[in-house]
Amino acid sequence: MRSLADELSDLIDRFGPVPFDQVMELALYDPDRGFFTTTGAAGRRGDFLTSAEVGPLFGAVIARALDTWWRELGSPDPFVVVDAGAGTGALARAVLAAKPQCVGALTYLLVERSAARRGQQARGLPIVPAAFAFPPTAVDGDGFAVTVDAGTGPRAVSMAELPAAPFAGVVIANELLDNLPFRIVERARDGWKEVRVGHGAAGFTEILTECPPELTAVADAVAPQVIPGSRLPLQLAAADWLAAALERLTAGRLVIVDYAATSPELAARGRGWLRTYRAHERGTDPLLDLGEQDITADLAVDQLARVRPPTSRTTQAELLRTFGIDELVAEGRTTWHERAAIGDLGAIRGRSRVREAEALLDPAGLGSFAVLQWVMR
Ligand SMILES: C[S@@+](CC[C@H](N)C(=O)[O-])C[C@H]1O[C@@H](n2cnc3c(N)ncnc32)[C@H](O)[C@@H]1O
């Protein structure tokens, strides 16, 4: 099979220097060789560790949050929860294992672009066909819709894209938007340039090209006063995704959890916001080893706010404390101490909860992640 480097080389030959979002698209999502379609495995043996993959504690706290948000909506049945960029389903499994009060009403949609990852979601989840996800009126007229009786949840549905029909409920996107392909611009003395990828003497290289007016407009708006040489990701796909998700939500909330900063903060960091990861370590140059490493950047909160300003911004640690992580950890610690001598599964789970909490609340790591919420009223 041809390599992704060969594919990129062909694109450059045909179309000239390629925008960075197209390089990311190829490297992360090529259907046969992309990082998320092949090697990119989340989890303890994988390339990165998200909060959902640290262990079940994150999902247990999210389950409590879902109960609160469900009651705020008037305890609807079905209660639609969309897990956007659901990966292999770790968050879904942990939420259901925590047995939230809303479970009998729960329609849990795992929206995941990668077919390989969707294929791993069935393990331990009550996956049903999409026709069982929505009331018949909301399903496009294919005749397969069924009436879902109250109290028959949980129903998990695996899908490739956000549902087309509007719905009330909760959308959660944990570490999704930082992986959506972005363009890159650089400030020159005479205005913005777009950083594209072309051929160099020793492989692929960055090339500064004329900046299209639509990119200049965004860059000027979000970072009007940066010094020459500053670089920015322009996260147009993330903004489009946000607009699409908000358009579908008729009531409830959208919750985005990610590493985040503002555009001026990113510009002040030089090129440090563009990162690659492989096997829990920082990877190499993003133009090398295409398809073998994750490519990501901090989410520019101000660029998302141009779509619609979020209702609130907190940290992950604050969110988890609001919904009782300390209580769950105290329970875990007690079980651990009571059962340490026996050393059974309960004791191990109790101890694991304490360790997981340290990672999830770490002010220098996951605990500092931004939680952006858009609440529909
Ligand atoms: C960093 S992983 C996060 C997985 C999971 N949310 C977690 O916390 O472990 C990002 C996931 O989003 C998926 N993804 C990327 N773009 C997507 C899109 N437009 N819609 C749905 N999933 C997407 C990727 O395939 C990948 O599985």
The ligand as an SDF file (V2000), in Angstrom:
LIG
                    3D

 27 29  0  0  0  0  0  0  0  0999 V2000
   -8.6740   12.1820   21.3840 C   0  0  0  0  0  0  0  0  0  0  0  0
   -9.9270   11.0800   20.9290 S   0  0  0  0  0  0  0  0  0  0  0  0
  -11.0320   11.2430   22.3180 C   0  0  0  0  0  0  0  0  0  0  0  0
  -11.8590   10.0270   22.5580 C   0  0  0  0  0  0  0  0  0  0  0  0
  -12.8110   10.0820   23.7640 C   0  0  0  0  0  0  0  0  0  0  0  0
  -13.6890   11.2150   23.7390 N   0  0  0  0  0  0  0  0  0  0  0  0
  -12.0500   10.0620   25.0660 C   0  0  0  0  0  0  0  0  0  0  0  0
  -12.1810   10.9830   25.8480 O   0  0  0  0  0  0  0  0  0  0  0  0
  -11.3310    9.0880   25.3070 O   0  0  0  0  0  0  0  0  0  0  0  0
  -10.8030   11.9500   19.6400 C   0  0  0  0  0  0  0  0  0  0  0  0
  -11.7940   11.0450   18.9310 C   0  0  0  0  0  0  0  0  0  0  0  0
  -12.6580   11.8470   18.1100 O   0  0  0  0  0  0  0  0  0  0  0  0
  -12.8890   11.1530   16.8810 C   0  0  0  0  0  0  0  0  0  0  0  0
  -13.3430   12.1530   15.8990 N   0  0  0  0  0  0  0  0  0  0  0  0
  -12.6220   13.0450   15.1940 C   0  0  0  0  0  0  0  0  0  0  0  0
  -13.4020   13.8360   14.4330 N   0  0  0  0  0  0  0  0  0  0  0  0
  -14.6800   13.4550   14.6790 C   0  0  0  0  0  0  0  0  0  0  0  0
  -15.9420   13.9110   14.2380 C   0  0  0  0  0  0  0  0  0  0  0  0
  -16.0440   14.9280   13.3790 N   0  0  0  0  0  0  0  0  0  0  0  0
  -17.0480   13.2880   14.6960 N   0  0  0  0  0  0  0  0  0  0  0  0
  -16.9470   12.2480   15.5620 C   0  0  0  0  0  0  0  0  0  0  0  0
  -15.7680   11.7720   16.0230 N   0  0  0  0  0  0  0  0  0  0  0  0
  -14.6470   12.3760   15.6100 C   0  0  0  0  0  0  0  0  0  0  0  0
  -11.5540   10.5070   16.5880 C   0  0  0  0  0  0  0  0  0  0  0  0
  -11.6590    9.4570   15.6520 O   0  0  0  0  0  0  0  0  0  0  0  0
  -11.1450   10.0380   17.9900 C   0  0  0  0  0  0  0  0  0  0  0  0
  -11.6550    8.7670   18.2680 O   0  0  0  0  0  0  0  0  0  0  0  0
  1  2  1  0
  2  3  1  0
  2 10  1  0
  3  4  1  0
  4  5  1  0
  5  6  1  0
  5  7  1  0
  7  8  2  0
  7  9  1  0
 10 11  1  0
 11 12  1  0
 11 26  1  0
 12 13  1  0
 13 14  1  0
 13 24  1  0
 14 15  1  0
 14 23  1  0
 15 16  2  0
 16 17  1  0
 17 18  1  0
 17 23  2  0
 18 19  1  0
 18 20  2  0
 20 21  1  0
 21 22  2  0
 22 23  1  0
 24 25  1  0
 24 26  1  0
 26 27  1  0
M  CHG  2   2   1   9  -1
M  END
$$$$
